[in-house]
Structure formats: structure tokens, C-alpha cells
Amino acid sequence: MVPGLIVDLEAQRTCIKIPTNGYNELMKALTKSNEHVLAIGACFNETADSHLICVQGDDGQYQTQAISIHNQPRKVTGSCFFIFSSALKASAGYLAKSSIVEDGLMVQITVETMAELRRSLREMKDYIVTCGRFDQSDSQELVCVQWVEEKCTLFQKSEYKENGKIIRWTELFFLQRGDHPKGEVTDSAEHNRLTERIARAFCLALCPHLKLLKEDGMAKLGLRVTFDPQEVGFVAGSNGQPLPAQYLNALDSVLIPVIHSRGRKRSDEPIVMELIFYILENIT
């Protein structure tokens, strides 16, 4: 399984979404797999409104079902795995064939298509497989393999307590990240260290104000930091609005030195990151 990889099953279209930070794990799976079969587990798809499951009946046979939100139309269905098999013969009259197998997706492709797919994965390029008969374009379906920018969810990376309250950093999103050559994954250690320092500075700056922030309904806080050759700065807010001036002033004195410590070079690619924090009651 590649962390963060999900499968979206929709009408006439399936998207296999691979996070760019999962490249190394995918390459391990690619290297270990049989040259004719590529099978990879998918993560639970939190954005889907239904999900495939495999249920064993009283007769011992397994059946595929889709569980969904009550009274909600099914638009996107999640899958537990996908399999690409190069068992399809060109003489069969199909470009490719897709089908549901238990709680996953099976795509039968030709040997030539498998070679192209593997090459695209190694080069971190998107790839589209068209499924259906050669002579029935109206009923053809697409299986799209897409590389997507990573979303990192980090729990309890930073947590500080004061006056009966806790401020906790829970999530990190890279809204924009510098491009790197296809097939090459940059070392994220520098980014991790920087975001941890930013999160720590944010928490420490607001610790004296946690009680007042929570009482004023600002228990969820967002911090967006921009690193650009032309501009470096931050925006902090809650409930879709910037934080009041008294809190921004407290953040300025602590955050600005940390943000500017990264330095700037004209060759740097833009980075925009967003950190999410929660103010909680300390019940211990």
C-alpha cells in the first residue's frame, strides 16, 4: 500500500490518485511486482460518498456491495485496491477492460500498455487507459492514473498548555510547492524542520491568549505561510477572517524571524503551506 493513494470510481471514469511523496513506496511495489501484474492497495477514501466492500453470504460466496451515506446519491465510490493485468490479447477487440473484483478494481491491458504504464509511473507522469471495444467509442471508459500534490496530516507534532487550555498543531497542507523534475523526489527533511519551527513559534506566541481566543469562538486557527523569491510572509485567521490585531502583533515578533531564517534565493521555487491548529480544554 502506498500511503495517501486513493481510487475514485465514477461513471465512465476512474481516477487512481498517487501522492507525489509516495513515489519511493510505489517504486518499491513496482520493482517487487510480477512484470505482467501490478497490484497495489489503496487507502480509505474519505472524499468518496460510498465505498466498495466484499461480503460473504450464507452460502460462503463473496459478493461486492457499495456502502453509502443514507439518502445521498452515489457520485464517487472508493476502492480498496487496484490491479493492472497484461493478460489482454490485442486480438480480443478491446483497448482495455475494467471490472470490479471483490472490493477493488481490475484493469486488463495489453503487454504494450503495461510497459507504457510502468514507464509513466517511473517518470512520475500521468497516464490514461481507455477501456472498451475498439468499435464502440460511445461506451468507452477512462482509467486515469494521476500524480497529486501531497497532503500531510501530522498529529500532535506540537502541543502546548497554558491556563487550562491546549493549543495543538494537527494538519499541514502544501498548497503550492516548487516543481521538481519528473521522476525525482526532493528530500522533504528541510521542509519538515521548517514547518515544525513555524508551528512551535505560532503556539508559543498565542499561549498567553488561548483562553480569550477560545471564548471568542476562535478554537480553530489557520496559518498560511508564503515563501516566494519576491515575497515572504504569513496570514493567520479563524472562521474565514484574519485574527484581530492584538494576536497578529504577538505573532509578528515571533514568526517573522523564523520565516525569514530560511533565506531567499532568486532560483527558489514558490512554496505556500497552511498549518491548522486547535485550542482544546486541558482535562488532565
C-alpha positions in Angstrom: 0.0 0.0 0.0 1.2 3.5 -0.9 0.3 6.0 1.9 -2.2 8.5 0.6 -3.1 6.6 -2.6 -6.8 6.6 -3.3 -9.1 5.3 -6.0 -12.2 7.4 -7.2 -14.8 5.3 -9.1 -17.2 7.5 -11.1 -19.5 7.0 -14.1 -17.4 6.4 -17.2 -14.2 7.5 -15.3 -11.9 6.1 -12.7 -9.1 8.1 -11.1 -6.2 6.5 -9.3 -4.6 9.3 -7.4 -1.0 8.8 -6.2 0.6 11.4 -3.9 3.9 12.7 -5.1 5.5 11.9 -1.7 4.6 8.3 -2.3 6.9 7.9 -5.3 9.5 5.8 -3.4 7.0 3.4 -2.0 5.4 3.0 -5.4 8.8 2.2 -6.9 9.3 -0.5 -4.3 6.0 -2.1 -5.3 6.8 -1.7 -9.0 10.2 -3.4 -8.5 8.7 -6.3 -6.5 5.7 -6.9 -8.7 5.4 -9.5 -11.5 6.0 -7.9 -14.8 2.6 -8.9 -16.0 0.6 -7.9 -12.9 0.7 -4.7 -10.8 -1.5 -4.8 -7.7 -1.5 -2.1 -5.1 -3.7 -1.5 -2.1 -5.5 1.9 -1.7 -6.2 3.9 1.4 -9.7 4.6 2.7 -11.2 7.3 0.5 -12.5 10.0 2.9 -13.7 12.2 0.0 -15.9 9.4 -1.6 -19.6 9.2 -0.7 -19.6 5.4 -0.9 -17.1 2.6 -0.7 -16.8 -0.9 -2.1 -16.9 -3.8 0.4 -16.8 -7.5 0.0 -19.4 -9.5 1.9 -19.6 -13.3 2.5 -23.1 -14.7 2.1 -24.7 -17.6 4.0 -23.7 -19.8 1.1 -20.0 -19.0 1.6 -19.8 -17.0 -1.6 -18.4 -13.4 -1.7 -20.4 -10.6 -3.1 -19.4 -7.0 -3.9 -21.5 -4.3 -2.3 -21.2 -0.5 -2.0 -21.9 1.1 1.3 -23.0 4.7 1.0 -24.3 7.7 3.1 -28.1 7.3 3.7 -30.3 9.2 1.2 -27.2 10.5 -0.6 -26.7 9.9 -4.3 -23.6 7.9 -5.2 -21.2 10.0 -7.2 -17.8 8.8 -6.1 -17.1 5.3 -4.8 -13.9 4.3 -3.1 -12.0 1.1 -3.8 -9.6 -0.9 -1.6 -7.1 -1.8 -4.3 -6.4 -1.8 -8.0 -4.9 -4.4 -10.3 -3.4 -4.0 -13.7 -3.0 -7.2 -15.6 -1.4 -7.5 -19.0 -3.3 -10.7 -19.9 -5.4 -8.9 -22.6 -4.7 -10.0 -26.1 -4.8 -7.4 -28.9 -6.9 -9.8 -30.9 -9.8 -9.6 -28.4 -11.1 -6.4 -29.9 -10.7 -4.4 -26.7 -8.5 -1.4 -25.9 -8.7 -2.5 -22.3 -11.2 -4.0 -19.9 -12.2 -2.8 -16.4 -14.3 -4.6 -13.9 -15.0 -4.7 -10.1 -13.3 -7.7 -8.3 -14.5 -8.1 -4.7 -13.8 -4.6 -3.2 -11.3 -3.5 -5.8 -10.7 -2.6 -9.4 -9.3 -4.9 -12.1 -8.0 -3.4 -15.4 -6.9 -5.8 -18.1 -4.5 -4.3 -20.6 -2.1 -5.4 -23.3 1.6 -6.1 -22.7 2.4 -3.0 -24.7 0.1 -0.8 -22.5 1.6 -2.3 -19.3 5.1 -1.3 -20.5 3.9 2.2 -21.2 2.1 2.4 -17.8 5.2 1.3 -15.9 7.4 3.8 -17.7 5.0 6.6 -16.9 5.0 5.7 -13.2 8.8 5.6 -13.1 8.9 9.1 -14.7 6.1 10.4 -12.5 3.8 11.1 -15.4 0.0 10.9 -15.6 -1.3 8.1 -17.7 -4.8 7.3 -19.2 -6.1 3.9 -20.1 -9.1 3.8 -22.4 -11.4 0.8 -21.7 -13.9 -0.7 -24.1 -14.1 -2.1 -27.6 -12.3 -0.6 -30.5 -15.6 -0.1 -32.4 -17.8 1.2 -29.5 -16.4 4.7 -28.6 -19.7 5.8 -27.0 -19.4 3.2 -24.3 -15.7 3.5 -23.5 -14.5 4.4 -20.0 -11.3 6.0 -18.8 -9.0 4.9 -16.1 -6.7 7.8 -15.2 -3.5 7.4 -13.2 -2.8 10.8 -11.7 0.1 12.2 -9.5 -1.3 14.7 -7.0 0.4 17.1 -4.6 0.8 15.6 -1.2 -1.3 16.4 1.8 0.4 15.7 5.1 -1.6 15.1 8.2 0.5 15.3 11.3 -1.0 14.7 14.8 0.5 16.1 18.0 3.6 17.4 16.3 3.4 20.5 18.5 1.2 20.9 21.6 1.5 23.5 24.4 -0.6 24.0 27.5 -1.4 27.2 29.4 -4.2 28.4 31.7 -6.2 25.2 31.4 -6.1 25.2 27.6 -4.1 23.3 25.0 -3.1 24.5 21.5 -2.3 21.6 19.2 -1.0 21.6 15.6 -2.9 18.9 13.8 -2.5 19.3 10.0 -0.2 20.6 7.3 -1.1 21.3 3.7 1.2 22.3 0.9 -1.0 24.5 -1.3 1.9 25.2 -3.7 5.2 23.5 -3.8 8.2 24.1 -6.1 8.3 21.9 -9.2 11.0 19.3 -9.4 12.0 17.2 -12.4 9.7 14.3 -13.2 10.8 11.2 -11.6 12.9 13.0 -9.0 11.7 13.4 -5.4 13.1 16.1 -3.3 14.2 15.5 0.3 11.4 16.9 2.5 13.6 17.0 5.7 14.3 20.7 5.3 10.6 21.4 4.9 9.7 19.3 7.9 12.2 21.1 10.2 11.0 24.5 9.0 7.3 23.7 9.5 8.0 22.3 13.0 9.8 25.5 13.9 6.9 27.7 12.5 4.3 25.6 14.4 6.3 25.9 17.6 6.6 29.7 17.2 2.9 30.0 16.5 1.9 28.0 19.5 4.3 29.8 21.9 3.2 33.3 20.6 -0.5 32.5 21.3 -0.2 30.6 24.5 -0.9 33.7 26.7 -4.1 34.3 24.7 -5.6 30.8 24.4 -8.4 31.4 27.0 -9.6 34.6 25.3 -9.3 33.1 21.8 -11.5 30.1 22.7 -14.0 32.3 24.5 -14.3 34.4 21.3 -15.1 31.4 19.2 -11.7 31.1 17.6 -10.9 27.5 18.6 -9.7 26.5 15.1 -6.9 28.6 13.7 -5.2 28.6 10.4 -1.7 29.9 9.4 -0.7 30.3 5.8 3.0 30.9 5.1 4.3 32.0 1.7 7.9 31.6 0.5 8.4 33.3 -2.8 11.5 35.0 -4.3 9.5 38.2 -4.4 7.6 37.9 -1.1 7.8 36.1 2.2 5.1 36.4 4.8 2.2 34.9 6.6 -1.6 35.3 7.2 -3.3 34.0 10.3 -7.0 33.7 10.8 -10.1 31.8 12.1 -13.6 31.3 10.8 -12.6 32.8 7.5 -11.4 36.1 9.0 -8.0 37.4 9.9 -7.1 37.3 13.5 -7.6 40.6 15.5 -4.6 43.0 15.6 -3.6 42.1 19.1 -2.9 38.5 18.2 -1.2 39.4 14.9 1.1 41.7 16.7 2.1 38.8 19.1 2.7 36.6 16.1 4.8 39.2 14.2 7.5 39.3 16.8 7.9 35.6 16.9 7.0 34.3 13.5 8.8 36.7 11.2 12.3 35.9 12.4 11.6 32.1 11.9 10.1 32.6 8.5 13.0 34.8 7.3 15.6 32.4 8.7 15.0 30.2 5.6 16.6 32.9 3.4 15.7 33.7 -0.2 17.3 33.0 -3.5 16.1 34.0 -6.9 16.2 30.4 -8.0 13.9 29.3 -5.2 10.5 27.9 -6.3 7.4 29.3 -4.6 6.1 27.4 -1.5 2.8 28.0 0.1 2.0 26.0 3.2 -1.0 26.0 5.5 -1.0 24.8 9.1 -4.1 24.1 11.2 -4.3 24.4 15.0 -7.0 23.7 17.6 -7.5 25.1 21.0 -8.8 22.4 23.4 -9.7 22.1 27.1 -6.9 20.6 29.2 -8.8 18.0 31.2 -5.8 16.2 32.6 
